[in-house]
Amino acid sequence: MAKLYFRYGAMNSGKSTALLQAAFNYEERGHEVLLAKPEIDSKGDNAIVSRLGVVRQVDFTVGAAEDLLDRFQRERARAVQQRGRDISCLLLDEAQFLSEGQVDDLLRIAIQLDIPVLAYGIRTDFQTVAFPGSRRLLEIAHSLEELKTICRCGRKAVFNGRRVGDRFVFDGDQVAIDASLASGGVEVAYESLCGACYLEESGGVLNRGWRPKLEFSYGEEPDADFT
């Protein structure tokens, strides 16, 4: 049985480069692959772009409410007709932008269609909160692999800081891909940070604007104030 793989890491950990290398490895050995990414990822238009300068067009993009299993089946049939061979693997970039239902479809592709799925993405946003797609992948993927990168201080980076101009920001929408989403057209950029550097920039705050809903059974009250 094929498996669903989730390969994740902070920004600039080489996820797109690793995906393109995996696609090359499959094709070098005579296999056919399909490359995809969520439609919301406007960076590179319909291409996957690595920091090393390697660019490759995807075979299809996935809409926010699209049935991913059905779309894959249609793209698979088209590829078989054009290439004369079946697909050996689906590789998907920016998987954090998928919905939970679309991640479930990735598992169905691996298990029910027996086609390996390699999904690449980041785990958490600039507020250290998991993206819905990443959270679901962490829950159901057969294999989890962290791709590592370093912080400016030399430690392992685990978080993604958002910069607007020359300052870090910790409030705003979860997704901000292009500069037009920044106030006044100021460029939005991201920097991989270790826990210490993230807390230094955020003033010690994690999950700003988000608090868990605590539930207690049998009429018990919490022992401490968590608000």
C-alpha positions in Angstrom: 0.0 0.0 0.0 1.2 3.5 -0.9 1.7 6.1 1.8 1.0 9.8 2.5 4.2 11.6 3.4 4.3 15.1 5.0 7.6 16.8 4.8 7.5 20.1 6.7 9.8 22.8 7.9 10.1 26.5 8.7 10.4 29.0 5.9 13.6 28.6 3.7 14.2 25.0 4.8 14.4 23.8 1.2 10.9 22.3 0.9 10.3 23.3 -2.8 13.9 22.3 -3.7 13.3 18.9 -2.1 10.0 18.4 -3.9 11.6 19.2 -7.3 14.5 16.8 -6.5 12.0 14.1 -5.6 10.2 14.6 -8.9 13.5 14.5 -10.8 14.4 11.3 -9.1 11.1 9.6 -10.1 11.4 10.8 -13.7 15.1 9.8 -14.0 14.0 6.2 -13.2 11.3 6.3 -15.9 8.3 7.1 -13.7 5.5 9.7 -14.3 4.6 12.2 -11.7 2.0 14.9 -11.2 2.9 18.2 -9.5 0.3 20.4 -7.8 -0.1 23.3 -5.4 -3.0 25.2 -3.9 -4.5 28.0 -6.1 -4.1 30.5 -3.3 -0.3 30.3 -3.5 0.2 33.1 -6.1 4.0 33.1 -5.7 5.4 31.9 -9.0 2.0 31.9 -10.6 1.5 28.3 -11.7 5.0 27.2 -11.0 7.0 25.9 -8.1 10.0 28.1 -7.5 12.9 27.0 -5.3 15.3 29.5 -3.6 18.1 27.9 -5.7 16.4 29.3 -8.9 14.9 26.0 -10.1 11.4 26.6 -11.6 8.9 24.1 -12.8 5.3 24.4 -13.9 2.7 22.4 -11.9 0.4 20.1 -13.7 -2.6 21.6 -11.9 -3.6 24.0 -9.0 -6.2 23.2 -6.4 -9.1 25.5 -5.7 -10.0 26.3 -2.1 -13.3 24.3 -2.2 -12.3 21.8 -4.9 -12.8 18.0 -4.6 -9.1 17.0 -4.7 -9.7 13.3 -5.2 -11.9 14.0 -8.2 -9.5 16.6 -9.6 -6.6 14.1 -9.3 -8.5 11.4 -11.1 -9.2 13.7 -14.0 -5.6 14.9 -14.2 -4.4 11.3 -13.9 -6.6 10.3 -16.8 -5.3 13.2 -18.9 -1.7 12.4 -18.1 -2.2 8.7 -19.1 -3.7 9.7 -22.4 -0.9 12.2 -23.2 2.1 10.2 -21.8 0.9 6.7 -22.3 1.8 5.6 -18.8 0.1 5.8 -15.4 1.2 8.2 -12.6 3.6 6.8 -10.0 3.4 9.7 -7.5 1.6 13.0 -6.6 3.8 15.7 -5.3 2.1 18.7 -3.7 3.7 22.0 -2.6 2.5 24.5 0.0 0.2 21.8 1.5 -0.6 24.0 4.6 -3.1 25.9 2.4 -5.2 22.8 1.8 -8.5 22.3 3.6 -8.8 19.4 6.1 -11.1 17.6 3.6 -8.5 18.0 0.8 -5.9 16.4 3.1 -8.2 13.5 3.7 -8.4 13.2 -0.1 -4.6 12.9 -0.2 -4.9 9.9 2.2 -7.6 8.4 -0.1 -5.3 8.7 -3.1 -2.5 6.9 -1.2 -4.6 4.1 0.3 -7.5 3.6 -2.2 -5.6 4.3 -5.4 -2.2 3.0 -4.2 -0.3 6.1 -5.4 2.3 7.7 -3.1 1.6 11.3 -2.1 4.4 13.6 -1.1 3.1 16.8 0.6 5.4 19.6 1.5 4.6 22.6 3.6 5.1 24.7 6.8 3.6 23.6 10.1 2.6 26.9 11.8 1.9 30.5 10.8 3.5 33.7 12.1 1.6 33.5 15.3 2.8 29.9 15.9 -0.7 28.5 15.2 -1.0 25.4 12.9 -2.5 25.8 9.5 -5.6 23.6 9.1 -4.0 21.6 6.3 -0.8 21.1 8.2 -2.6 20.1 11.4 -4.6 17.5 9.5 -1.4 16.1 7.8 0.2 15.8 11.2 -2.8 13.8 12.3 -3.1 11.3 9.5 0.1 11.2 7.4 1.9 7.8 7.4 5.3 9.5 7.5 6.4 12.8 9.0 9.8 14.3 8.1 11.1 17.7 9.3 13.3 19.6 6.9 15.6 21.8 9.0 17.0 25.3 8.6 18.8 27.7 10.9 17.9 30.9 12.6 19.9 34.1 12.2 21.6 33.2 15.6 22.7 29.8 14.3 20.1 27.7 16.2 17.6 25.5 14.6 14.7 27.6 13.3 11.2 26.3 14.1 8.9 29.4 13.8 8.1 31.8 11.0 8.3 35.5 11.8 6.3 38.0 9.5 8.0 41.3 8.7 6.2 44.3 7.3 9.0 46.6 6.1 11.7 46.5 8.7 9.6 45.4 11.7 8.1 42.1 12.8 4.3 42.0 13.2 2.3 39.5 15.2 -1.3 40.4 14.3 -3.2 40.0 11.1 -4.6 37.5 8.7 -3.1 34.0 8.7 -2.3 34.2 5.0 -0.5 37.2 3.5 1.4 36.1 0.4 2.0 39.3 -1.6 2.9 42.9 -0.9 -0.6 44.1 -1.7 -1.8 42.6 1.6 0.4 44.9 3.6 -0.7 48.3 4.7 0.4 51.0 2.3 1.8 48.4 -0.1 4.8 47.8 2.2 6.5 44.5 1.4 5.5 41.4 3.4 8.4 39.0 4.1 9.1 36.1 6.4 12.1 35.0 8.4 12.7 31.7 10.0 13.4 32.0 13.7 14.3 29.8 16.6 12.2 29.9 19.7 14.4 32.3 21.6 14.6 34.8 18.8 10.9 34.6 18.1 10.1 35.3 21.8 12.6 38.2 21.8 10.8 39.8 18.8 7.3 39.1 20.1 7.9 40.3 23.6 7.5 36.8 25.0 4.0 36.3 23.5 2.9 33.1 21.7 -0.5 32.5 20.0 -1.3 36.2 20.1 -5.1 36.8 19.8 -5.9 33.0 20.3 -6.8 31.4 23.6 -8.0 27.8 24.2 -11.6 27.1 25.2 -11.3 25.2 28.5 -14.0 22.8 29.5 -14.4 21.2 32.9 -16.5 18.2 33.9 -18.6 17.5 37.0 -18.9 21.2 37.9 -15.2 21.5 38.7 -13.5 24.9 38.4 -9.9 25.4 37.1 -7.2 25.7 39.7 -5.6 28.6 38.0 -6.5 31.6 35.9 -5.7 30.7 32.2 -7.2 33.8 30.6 
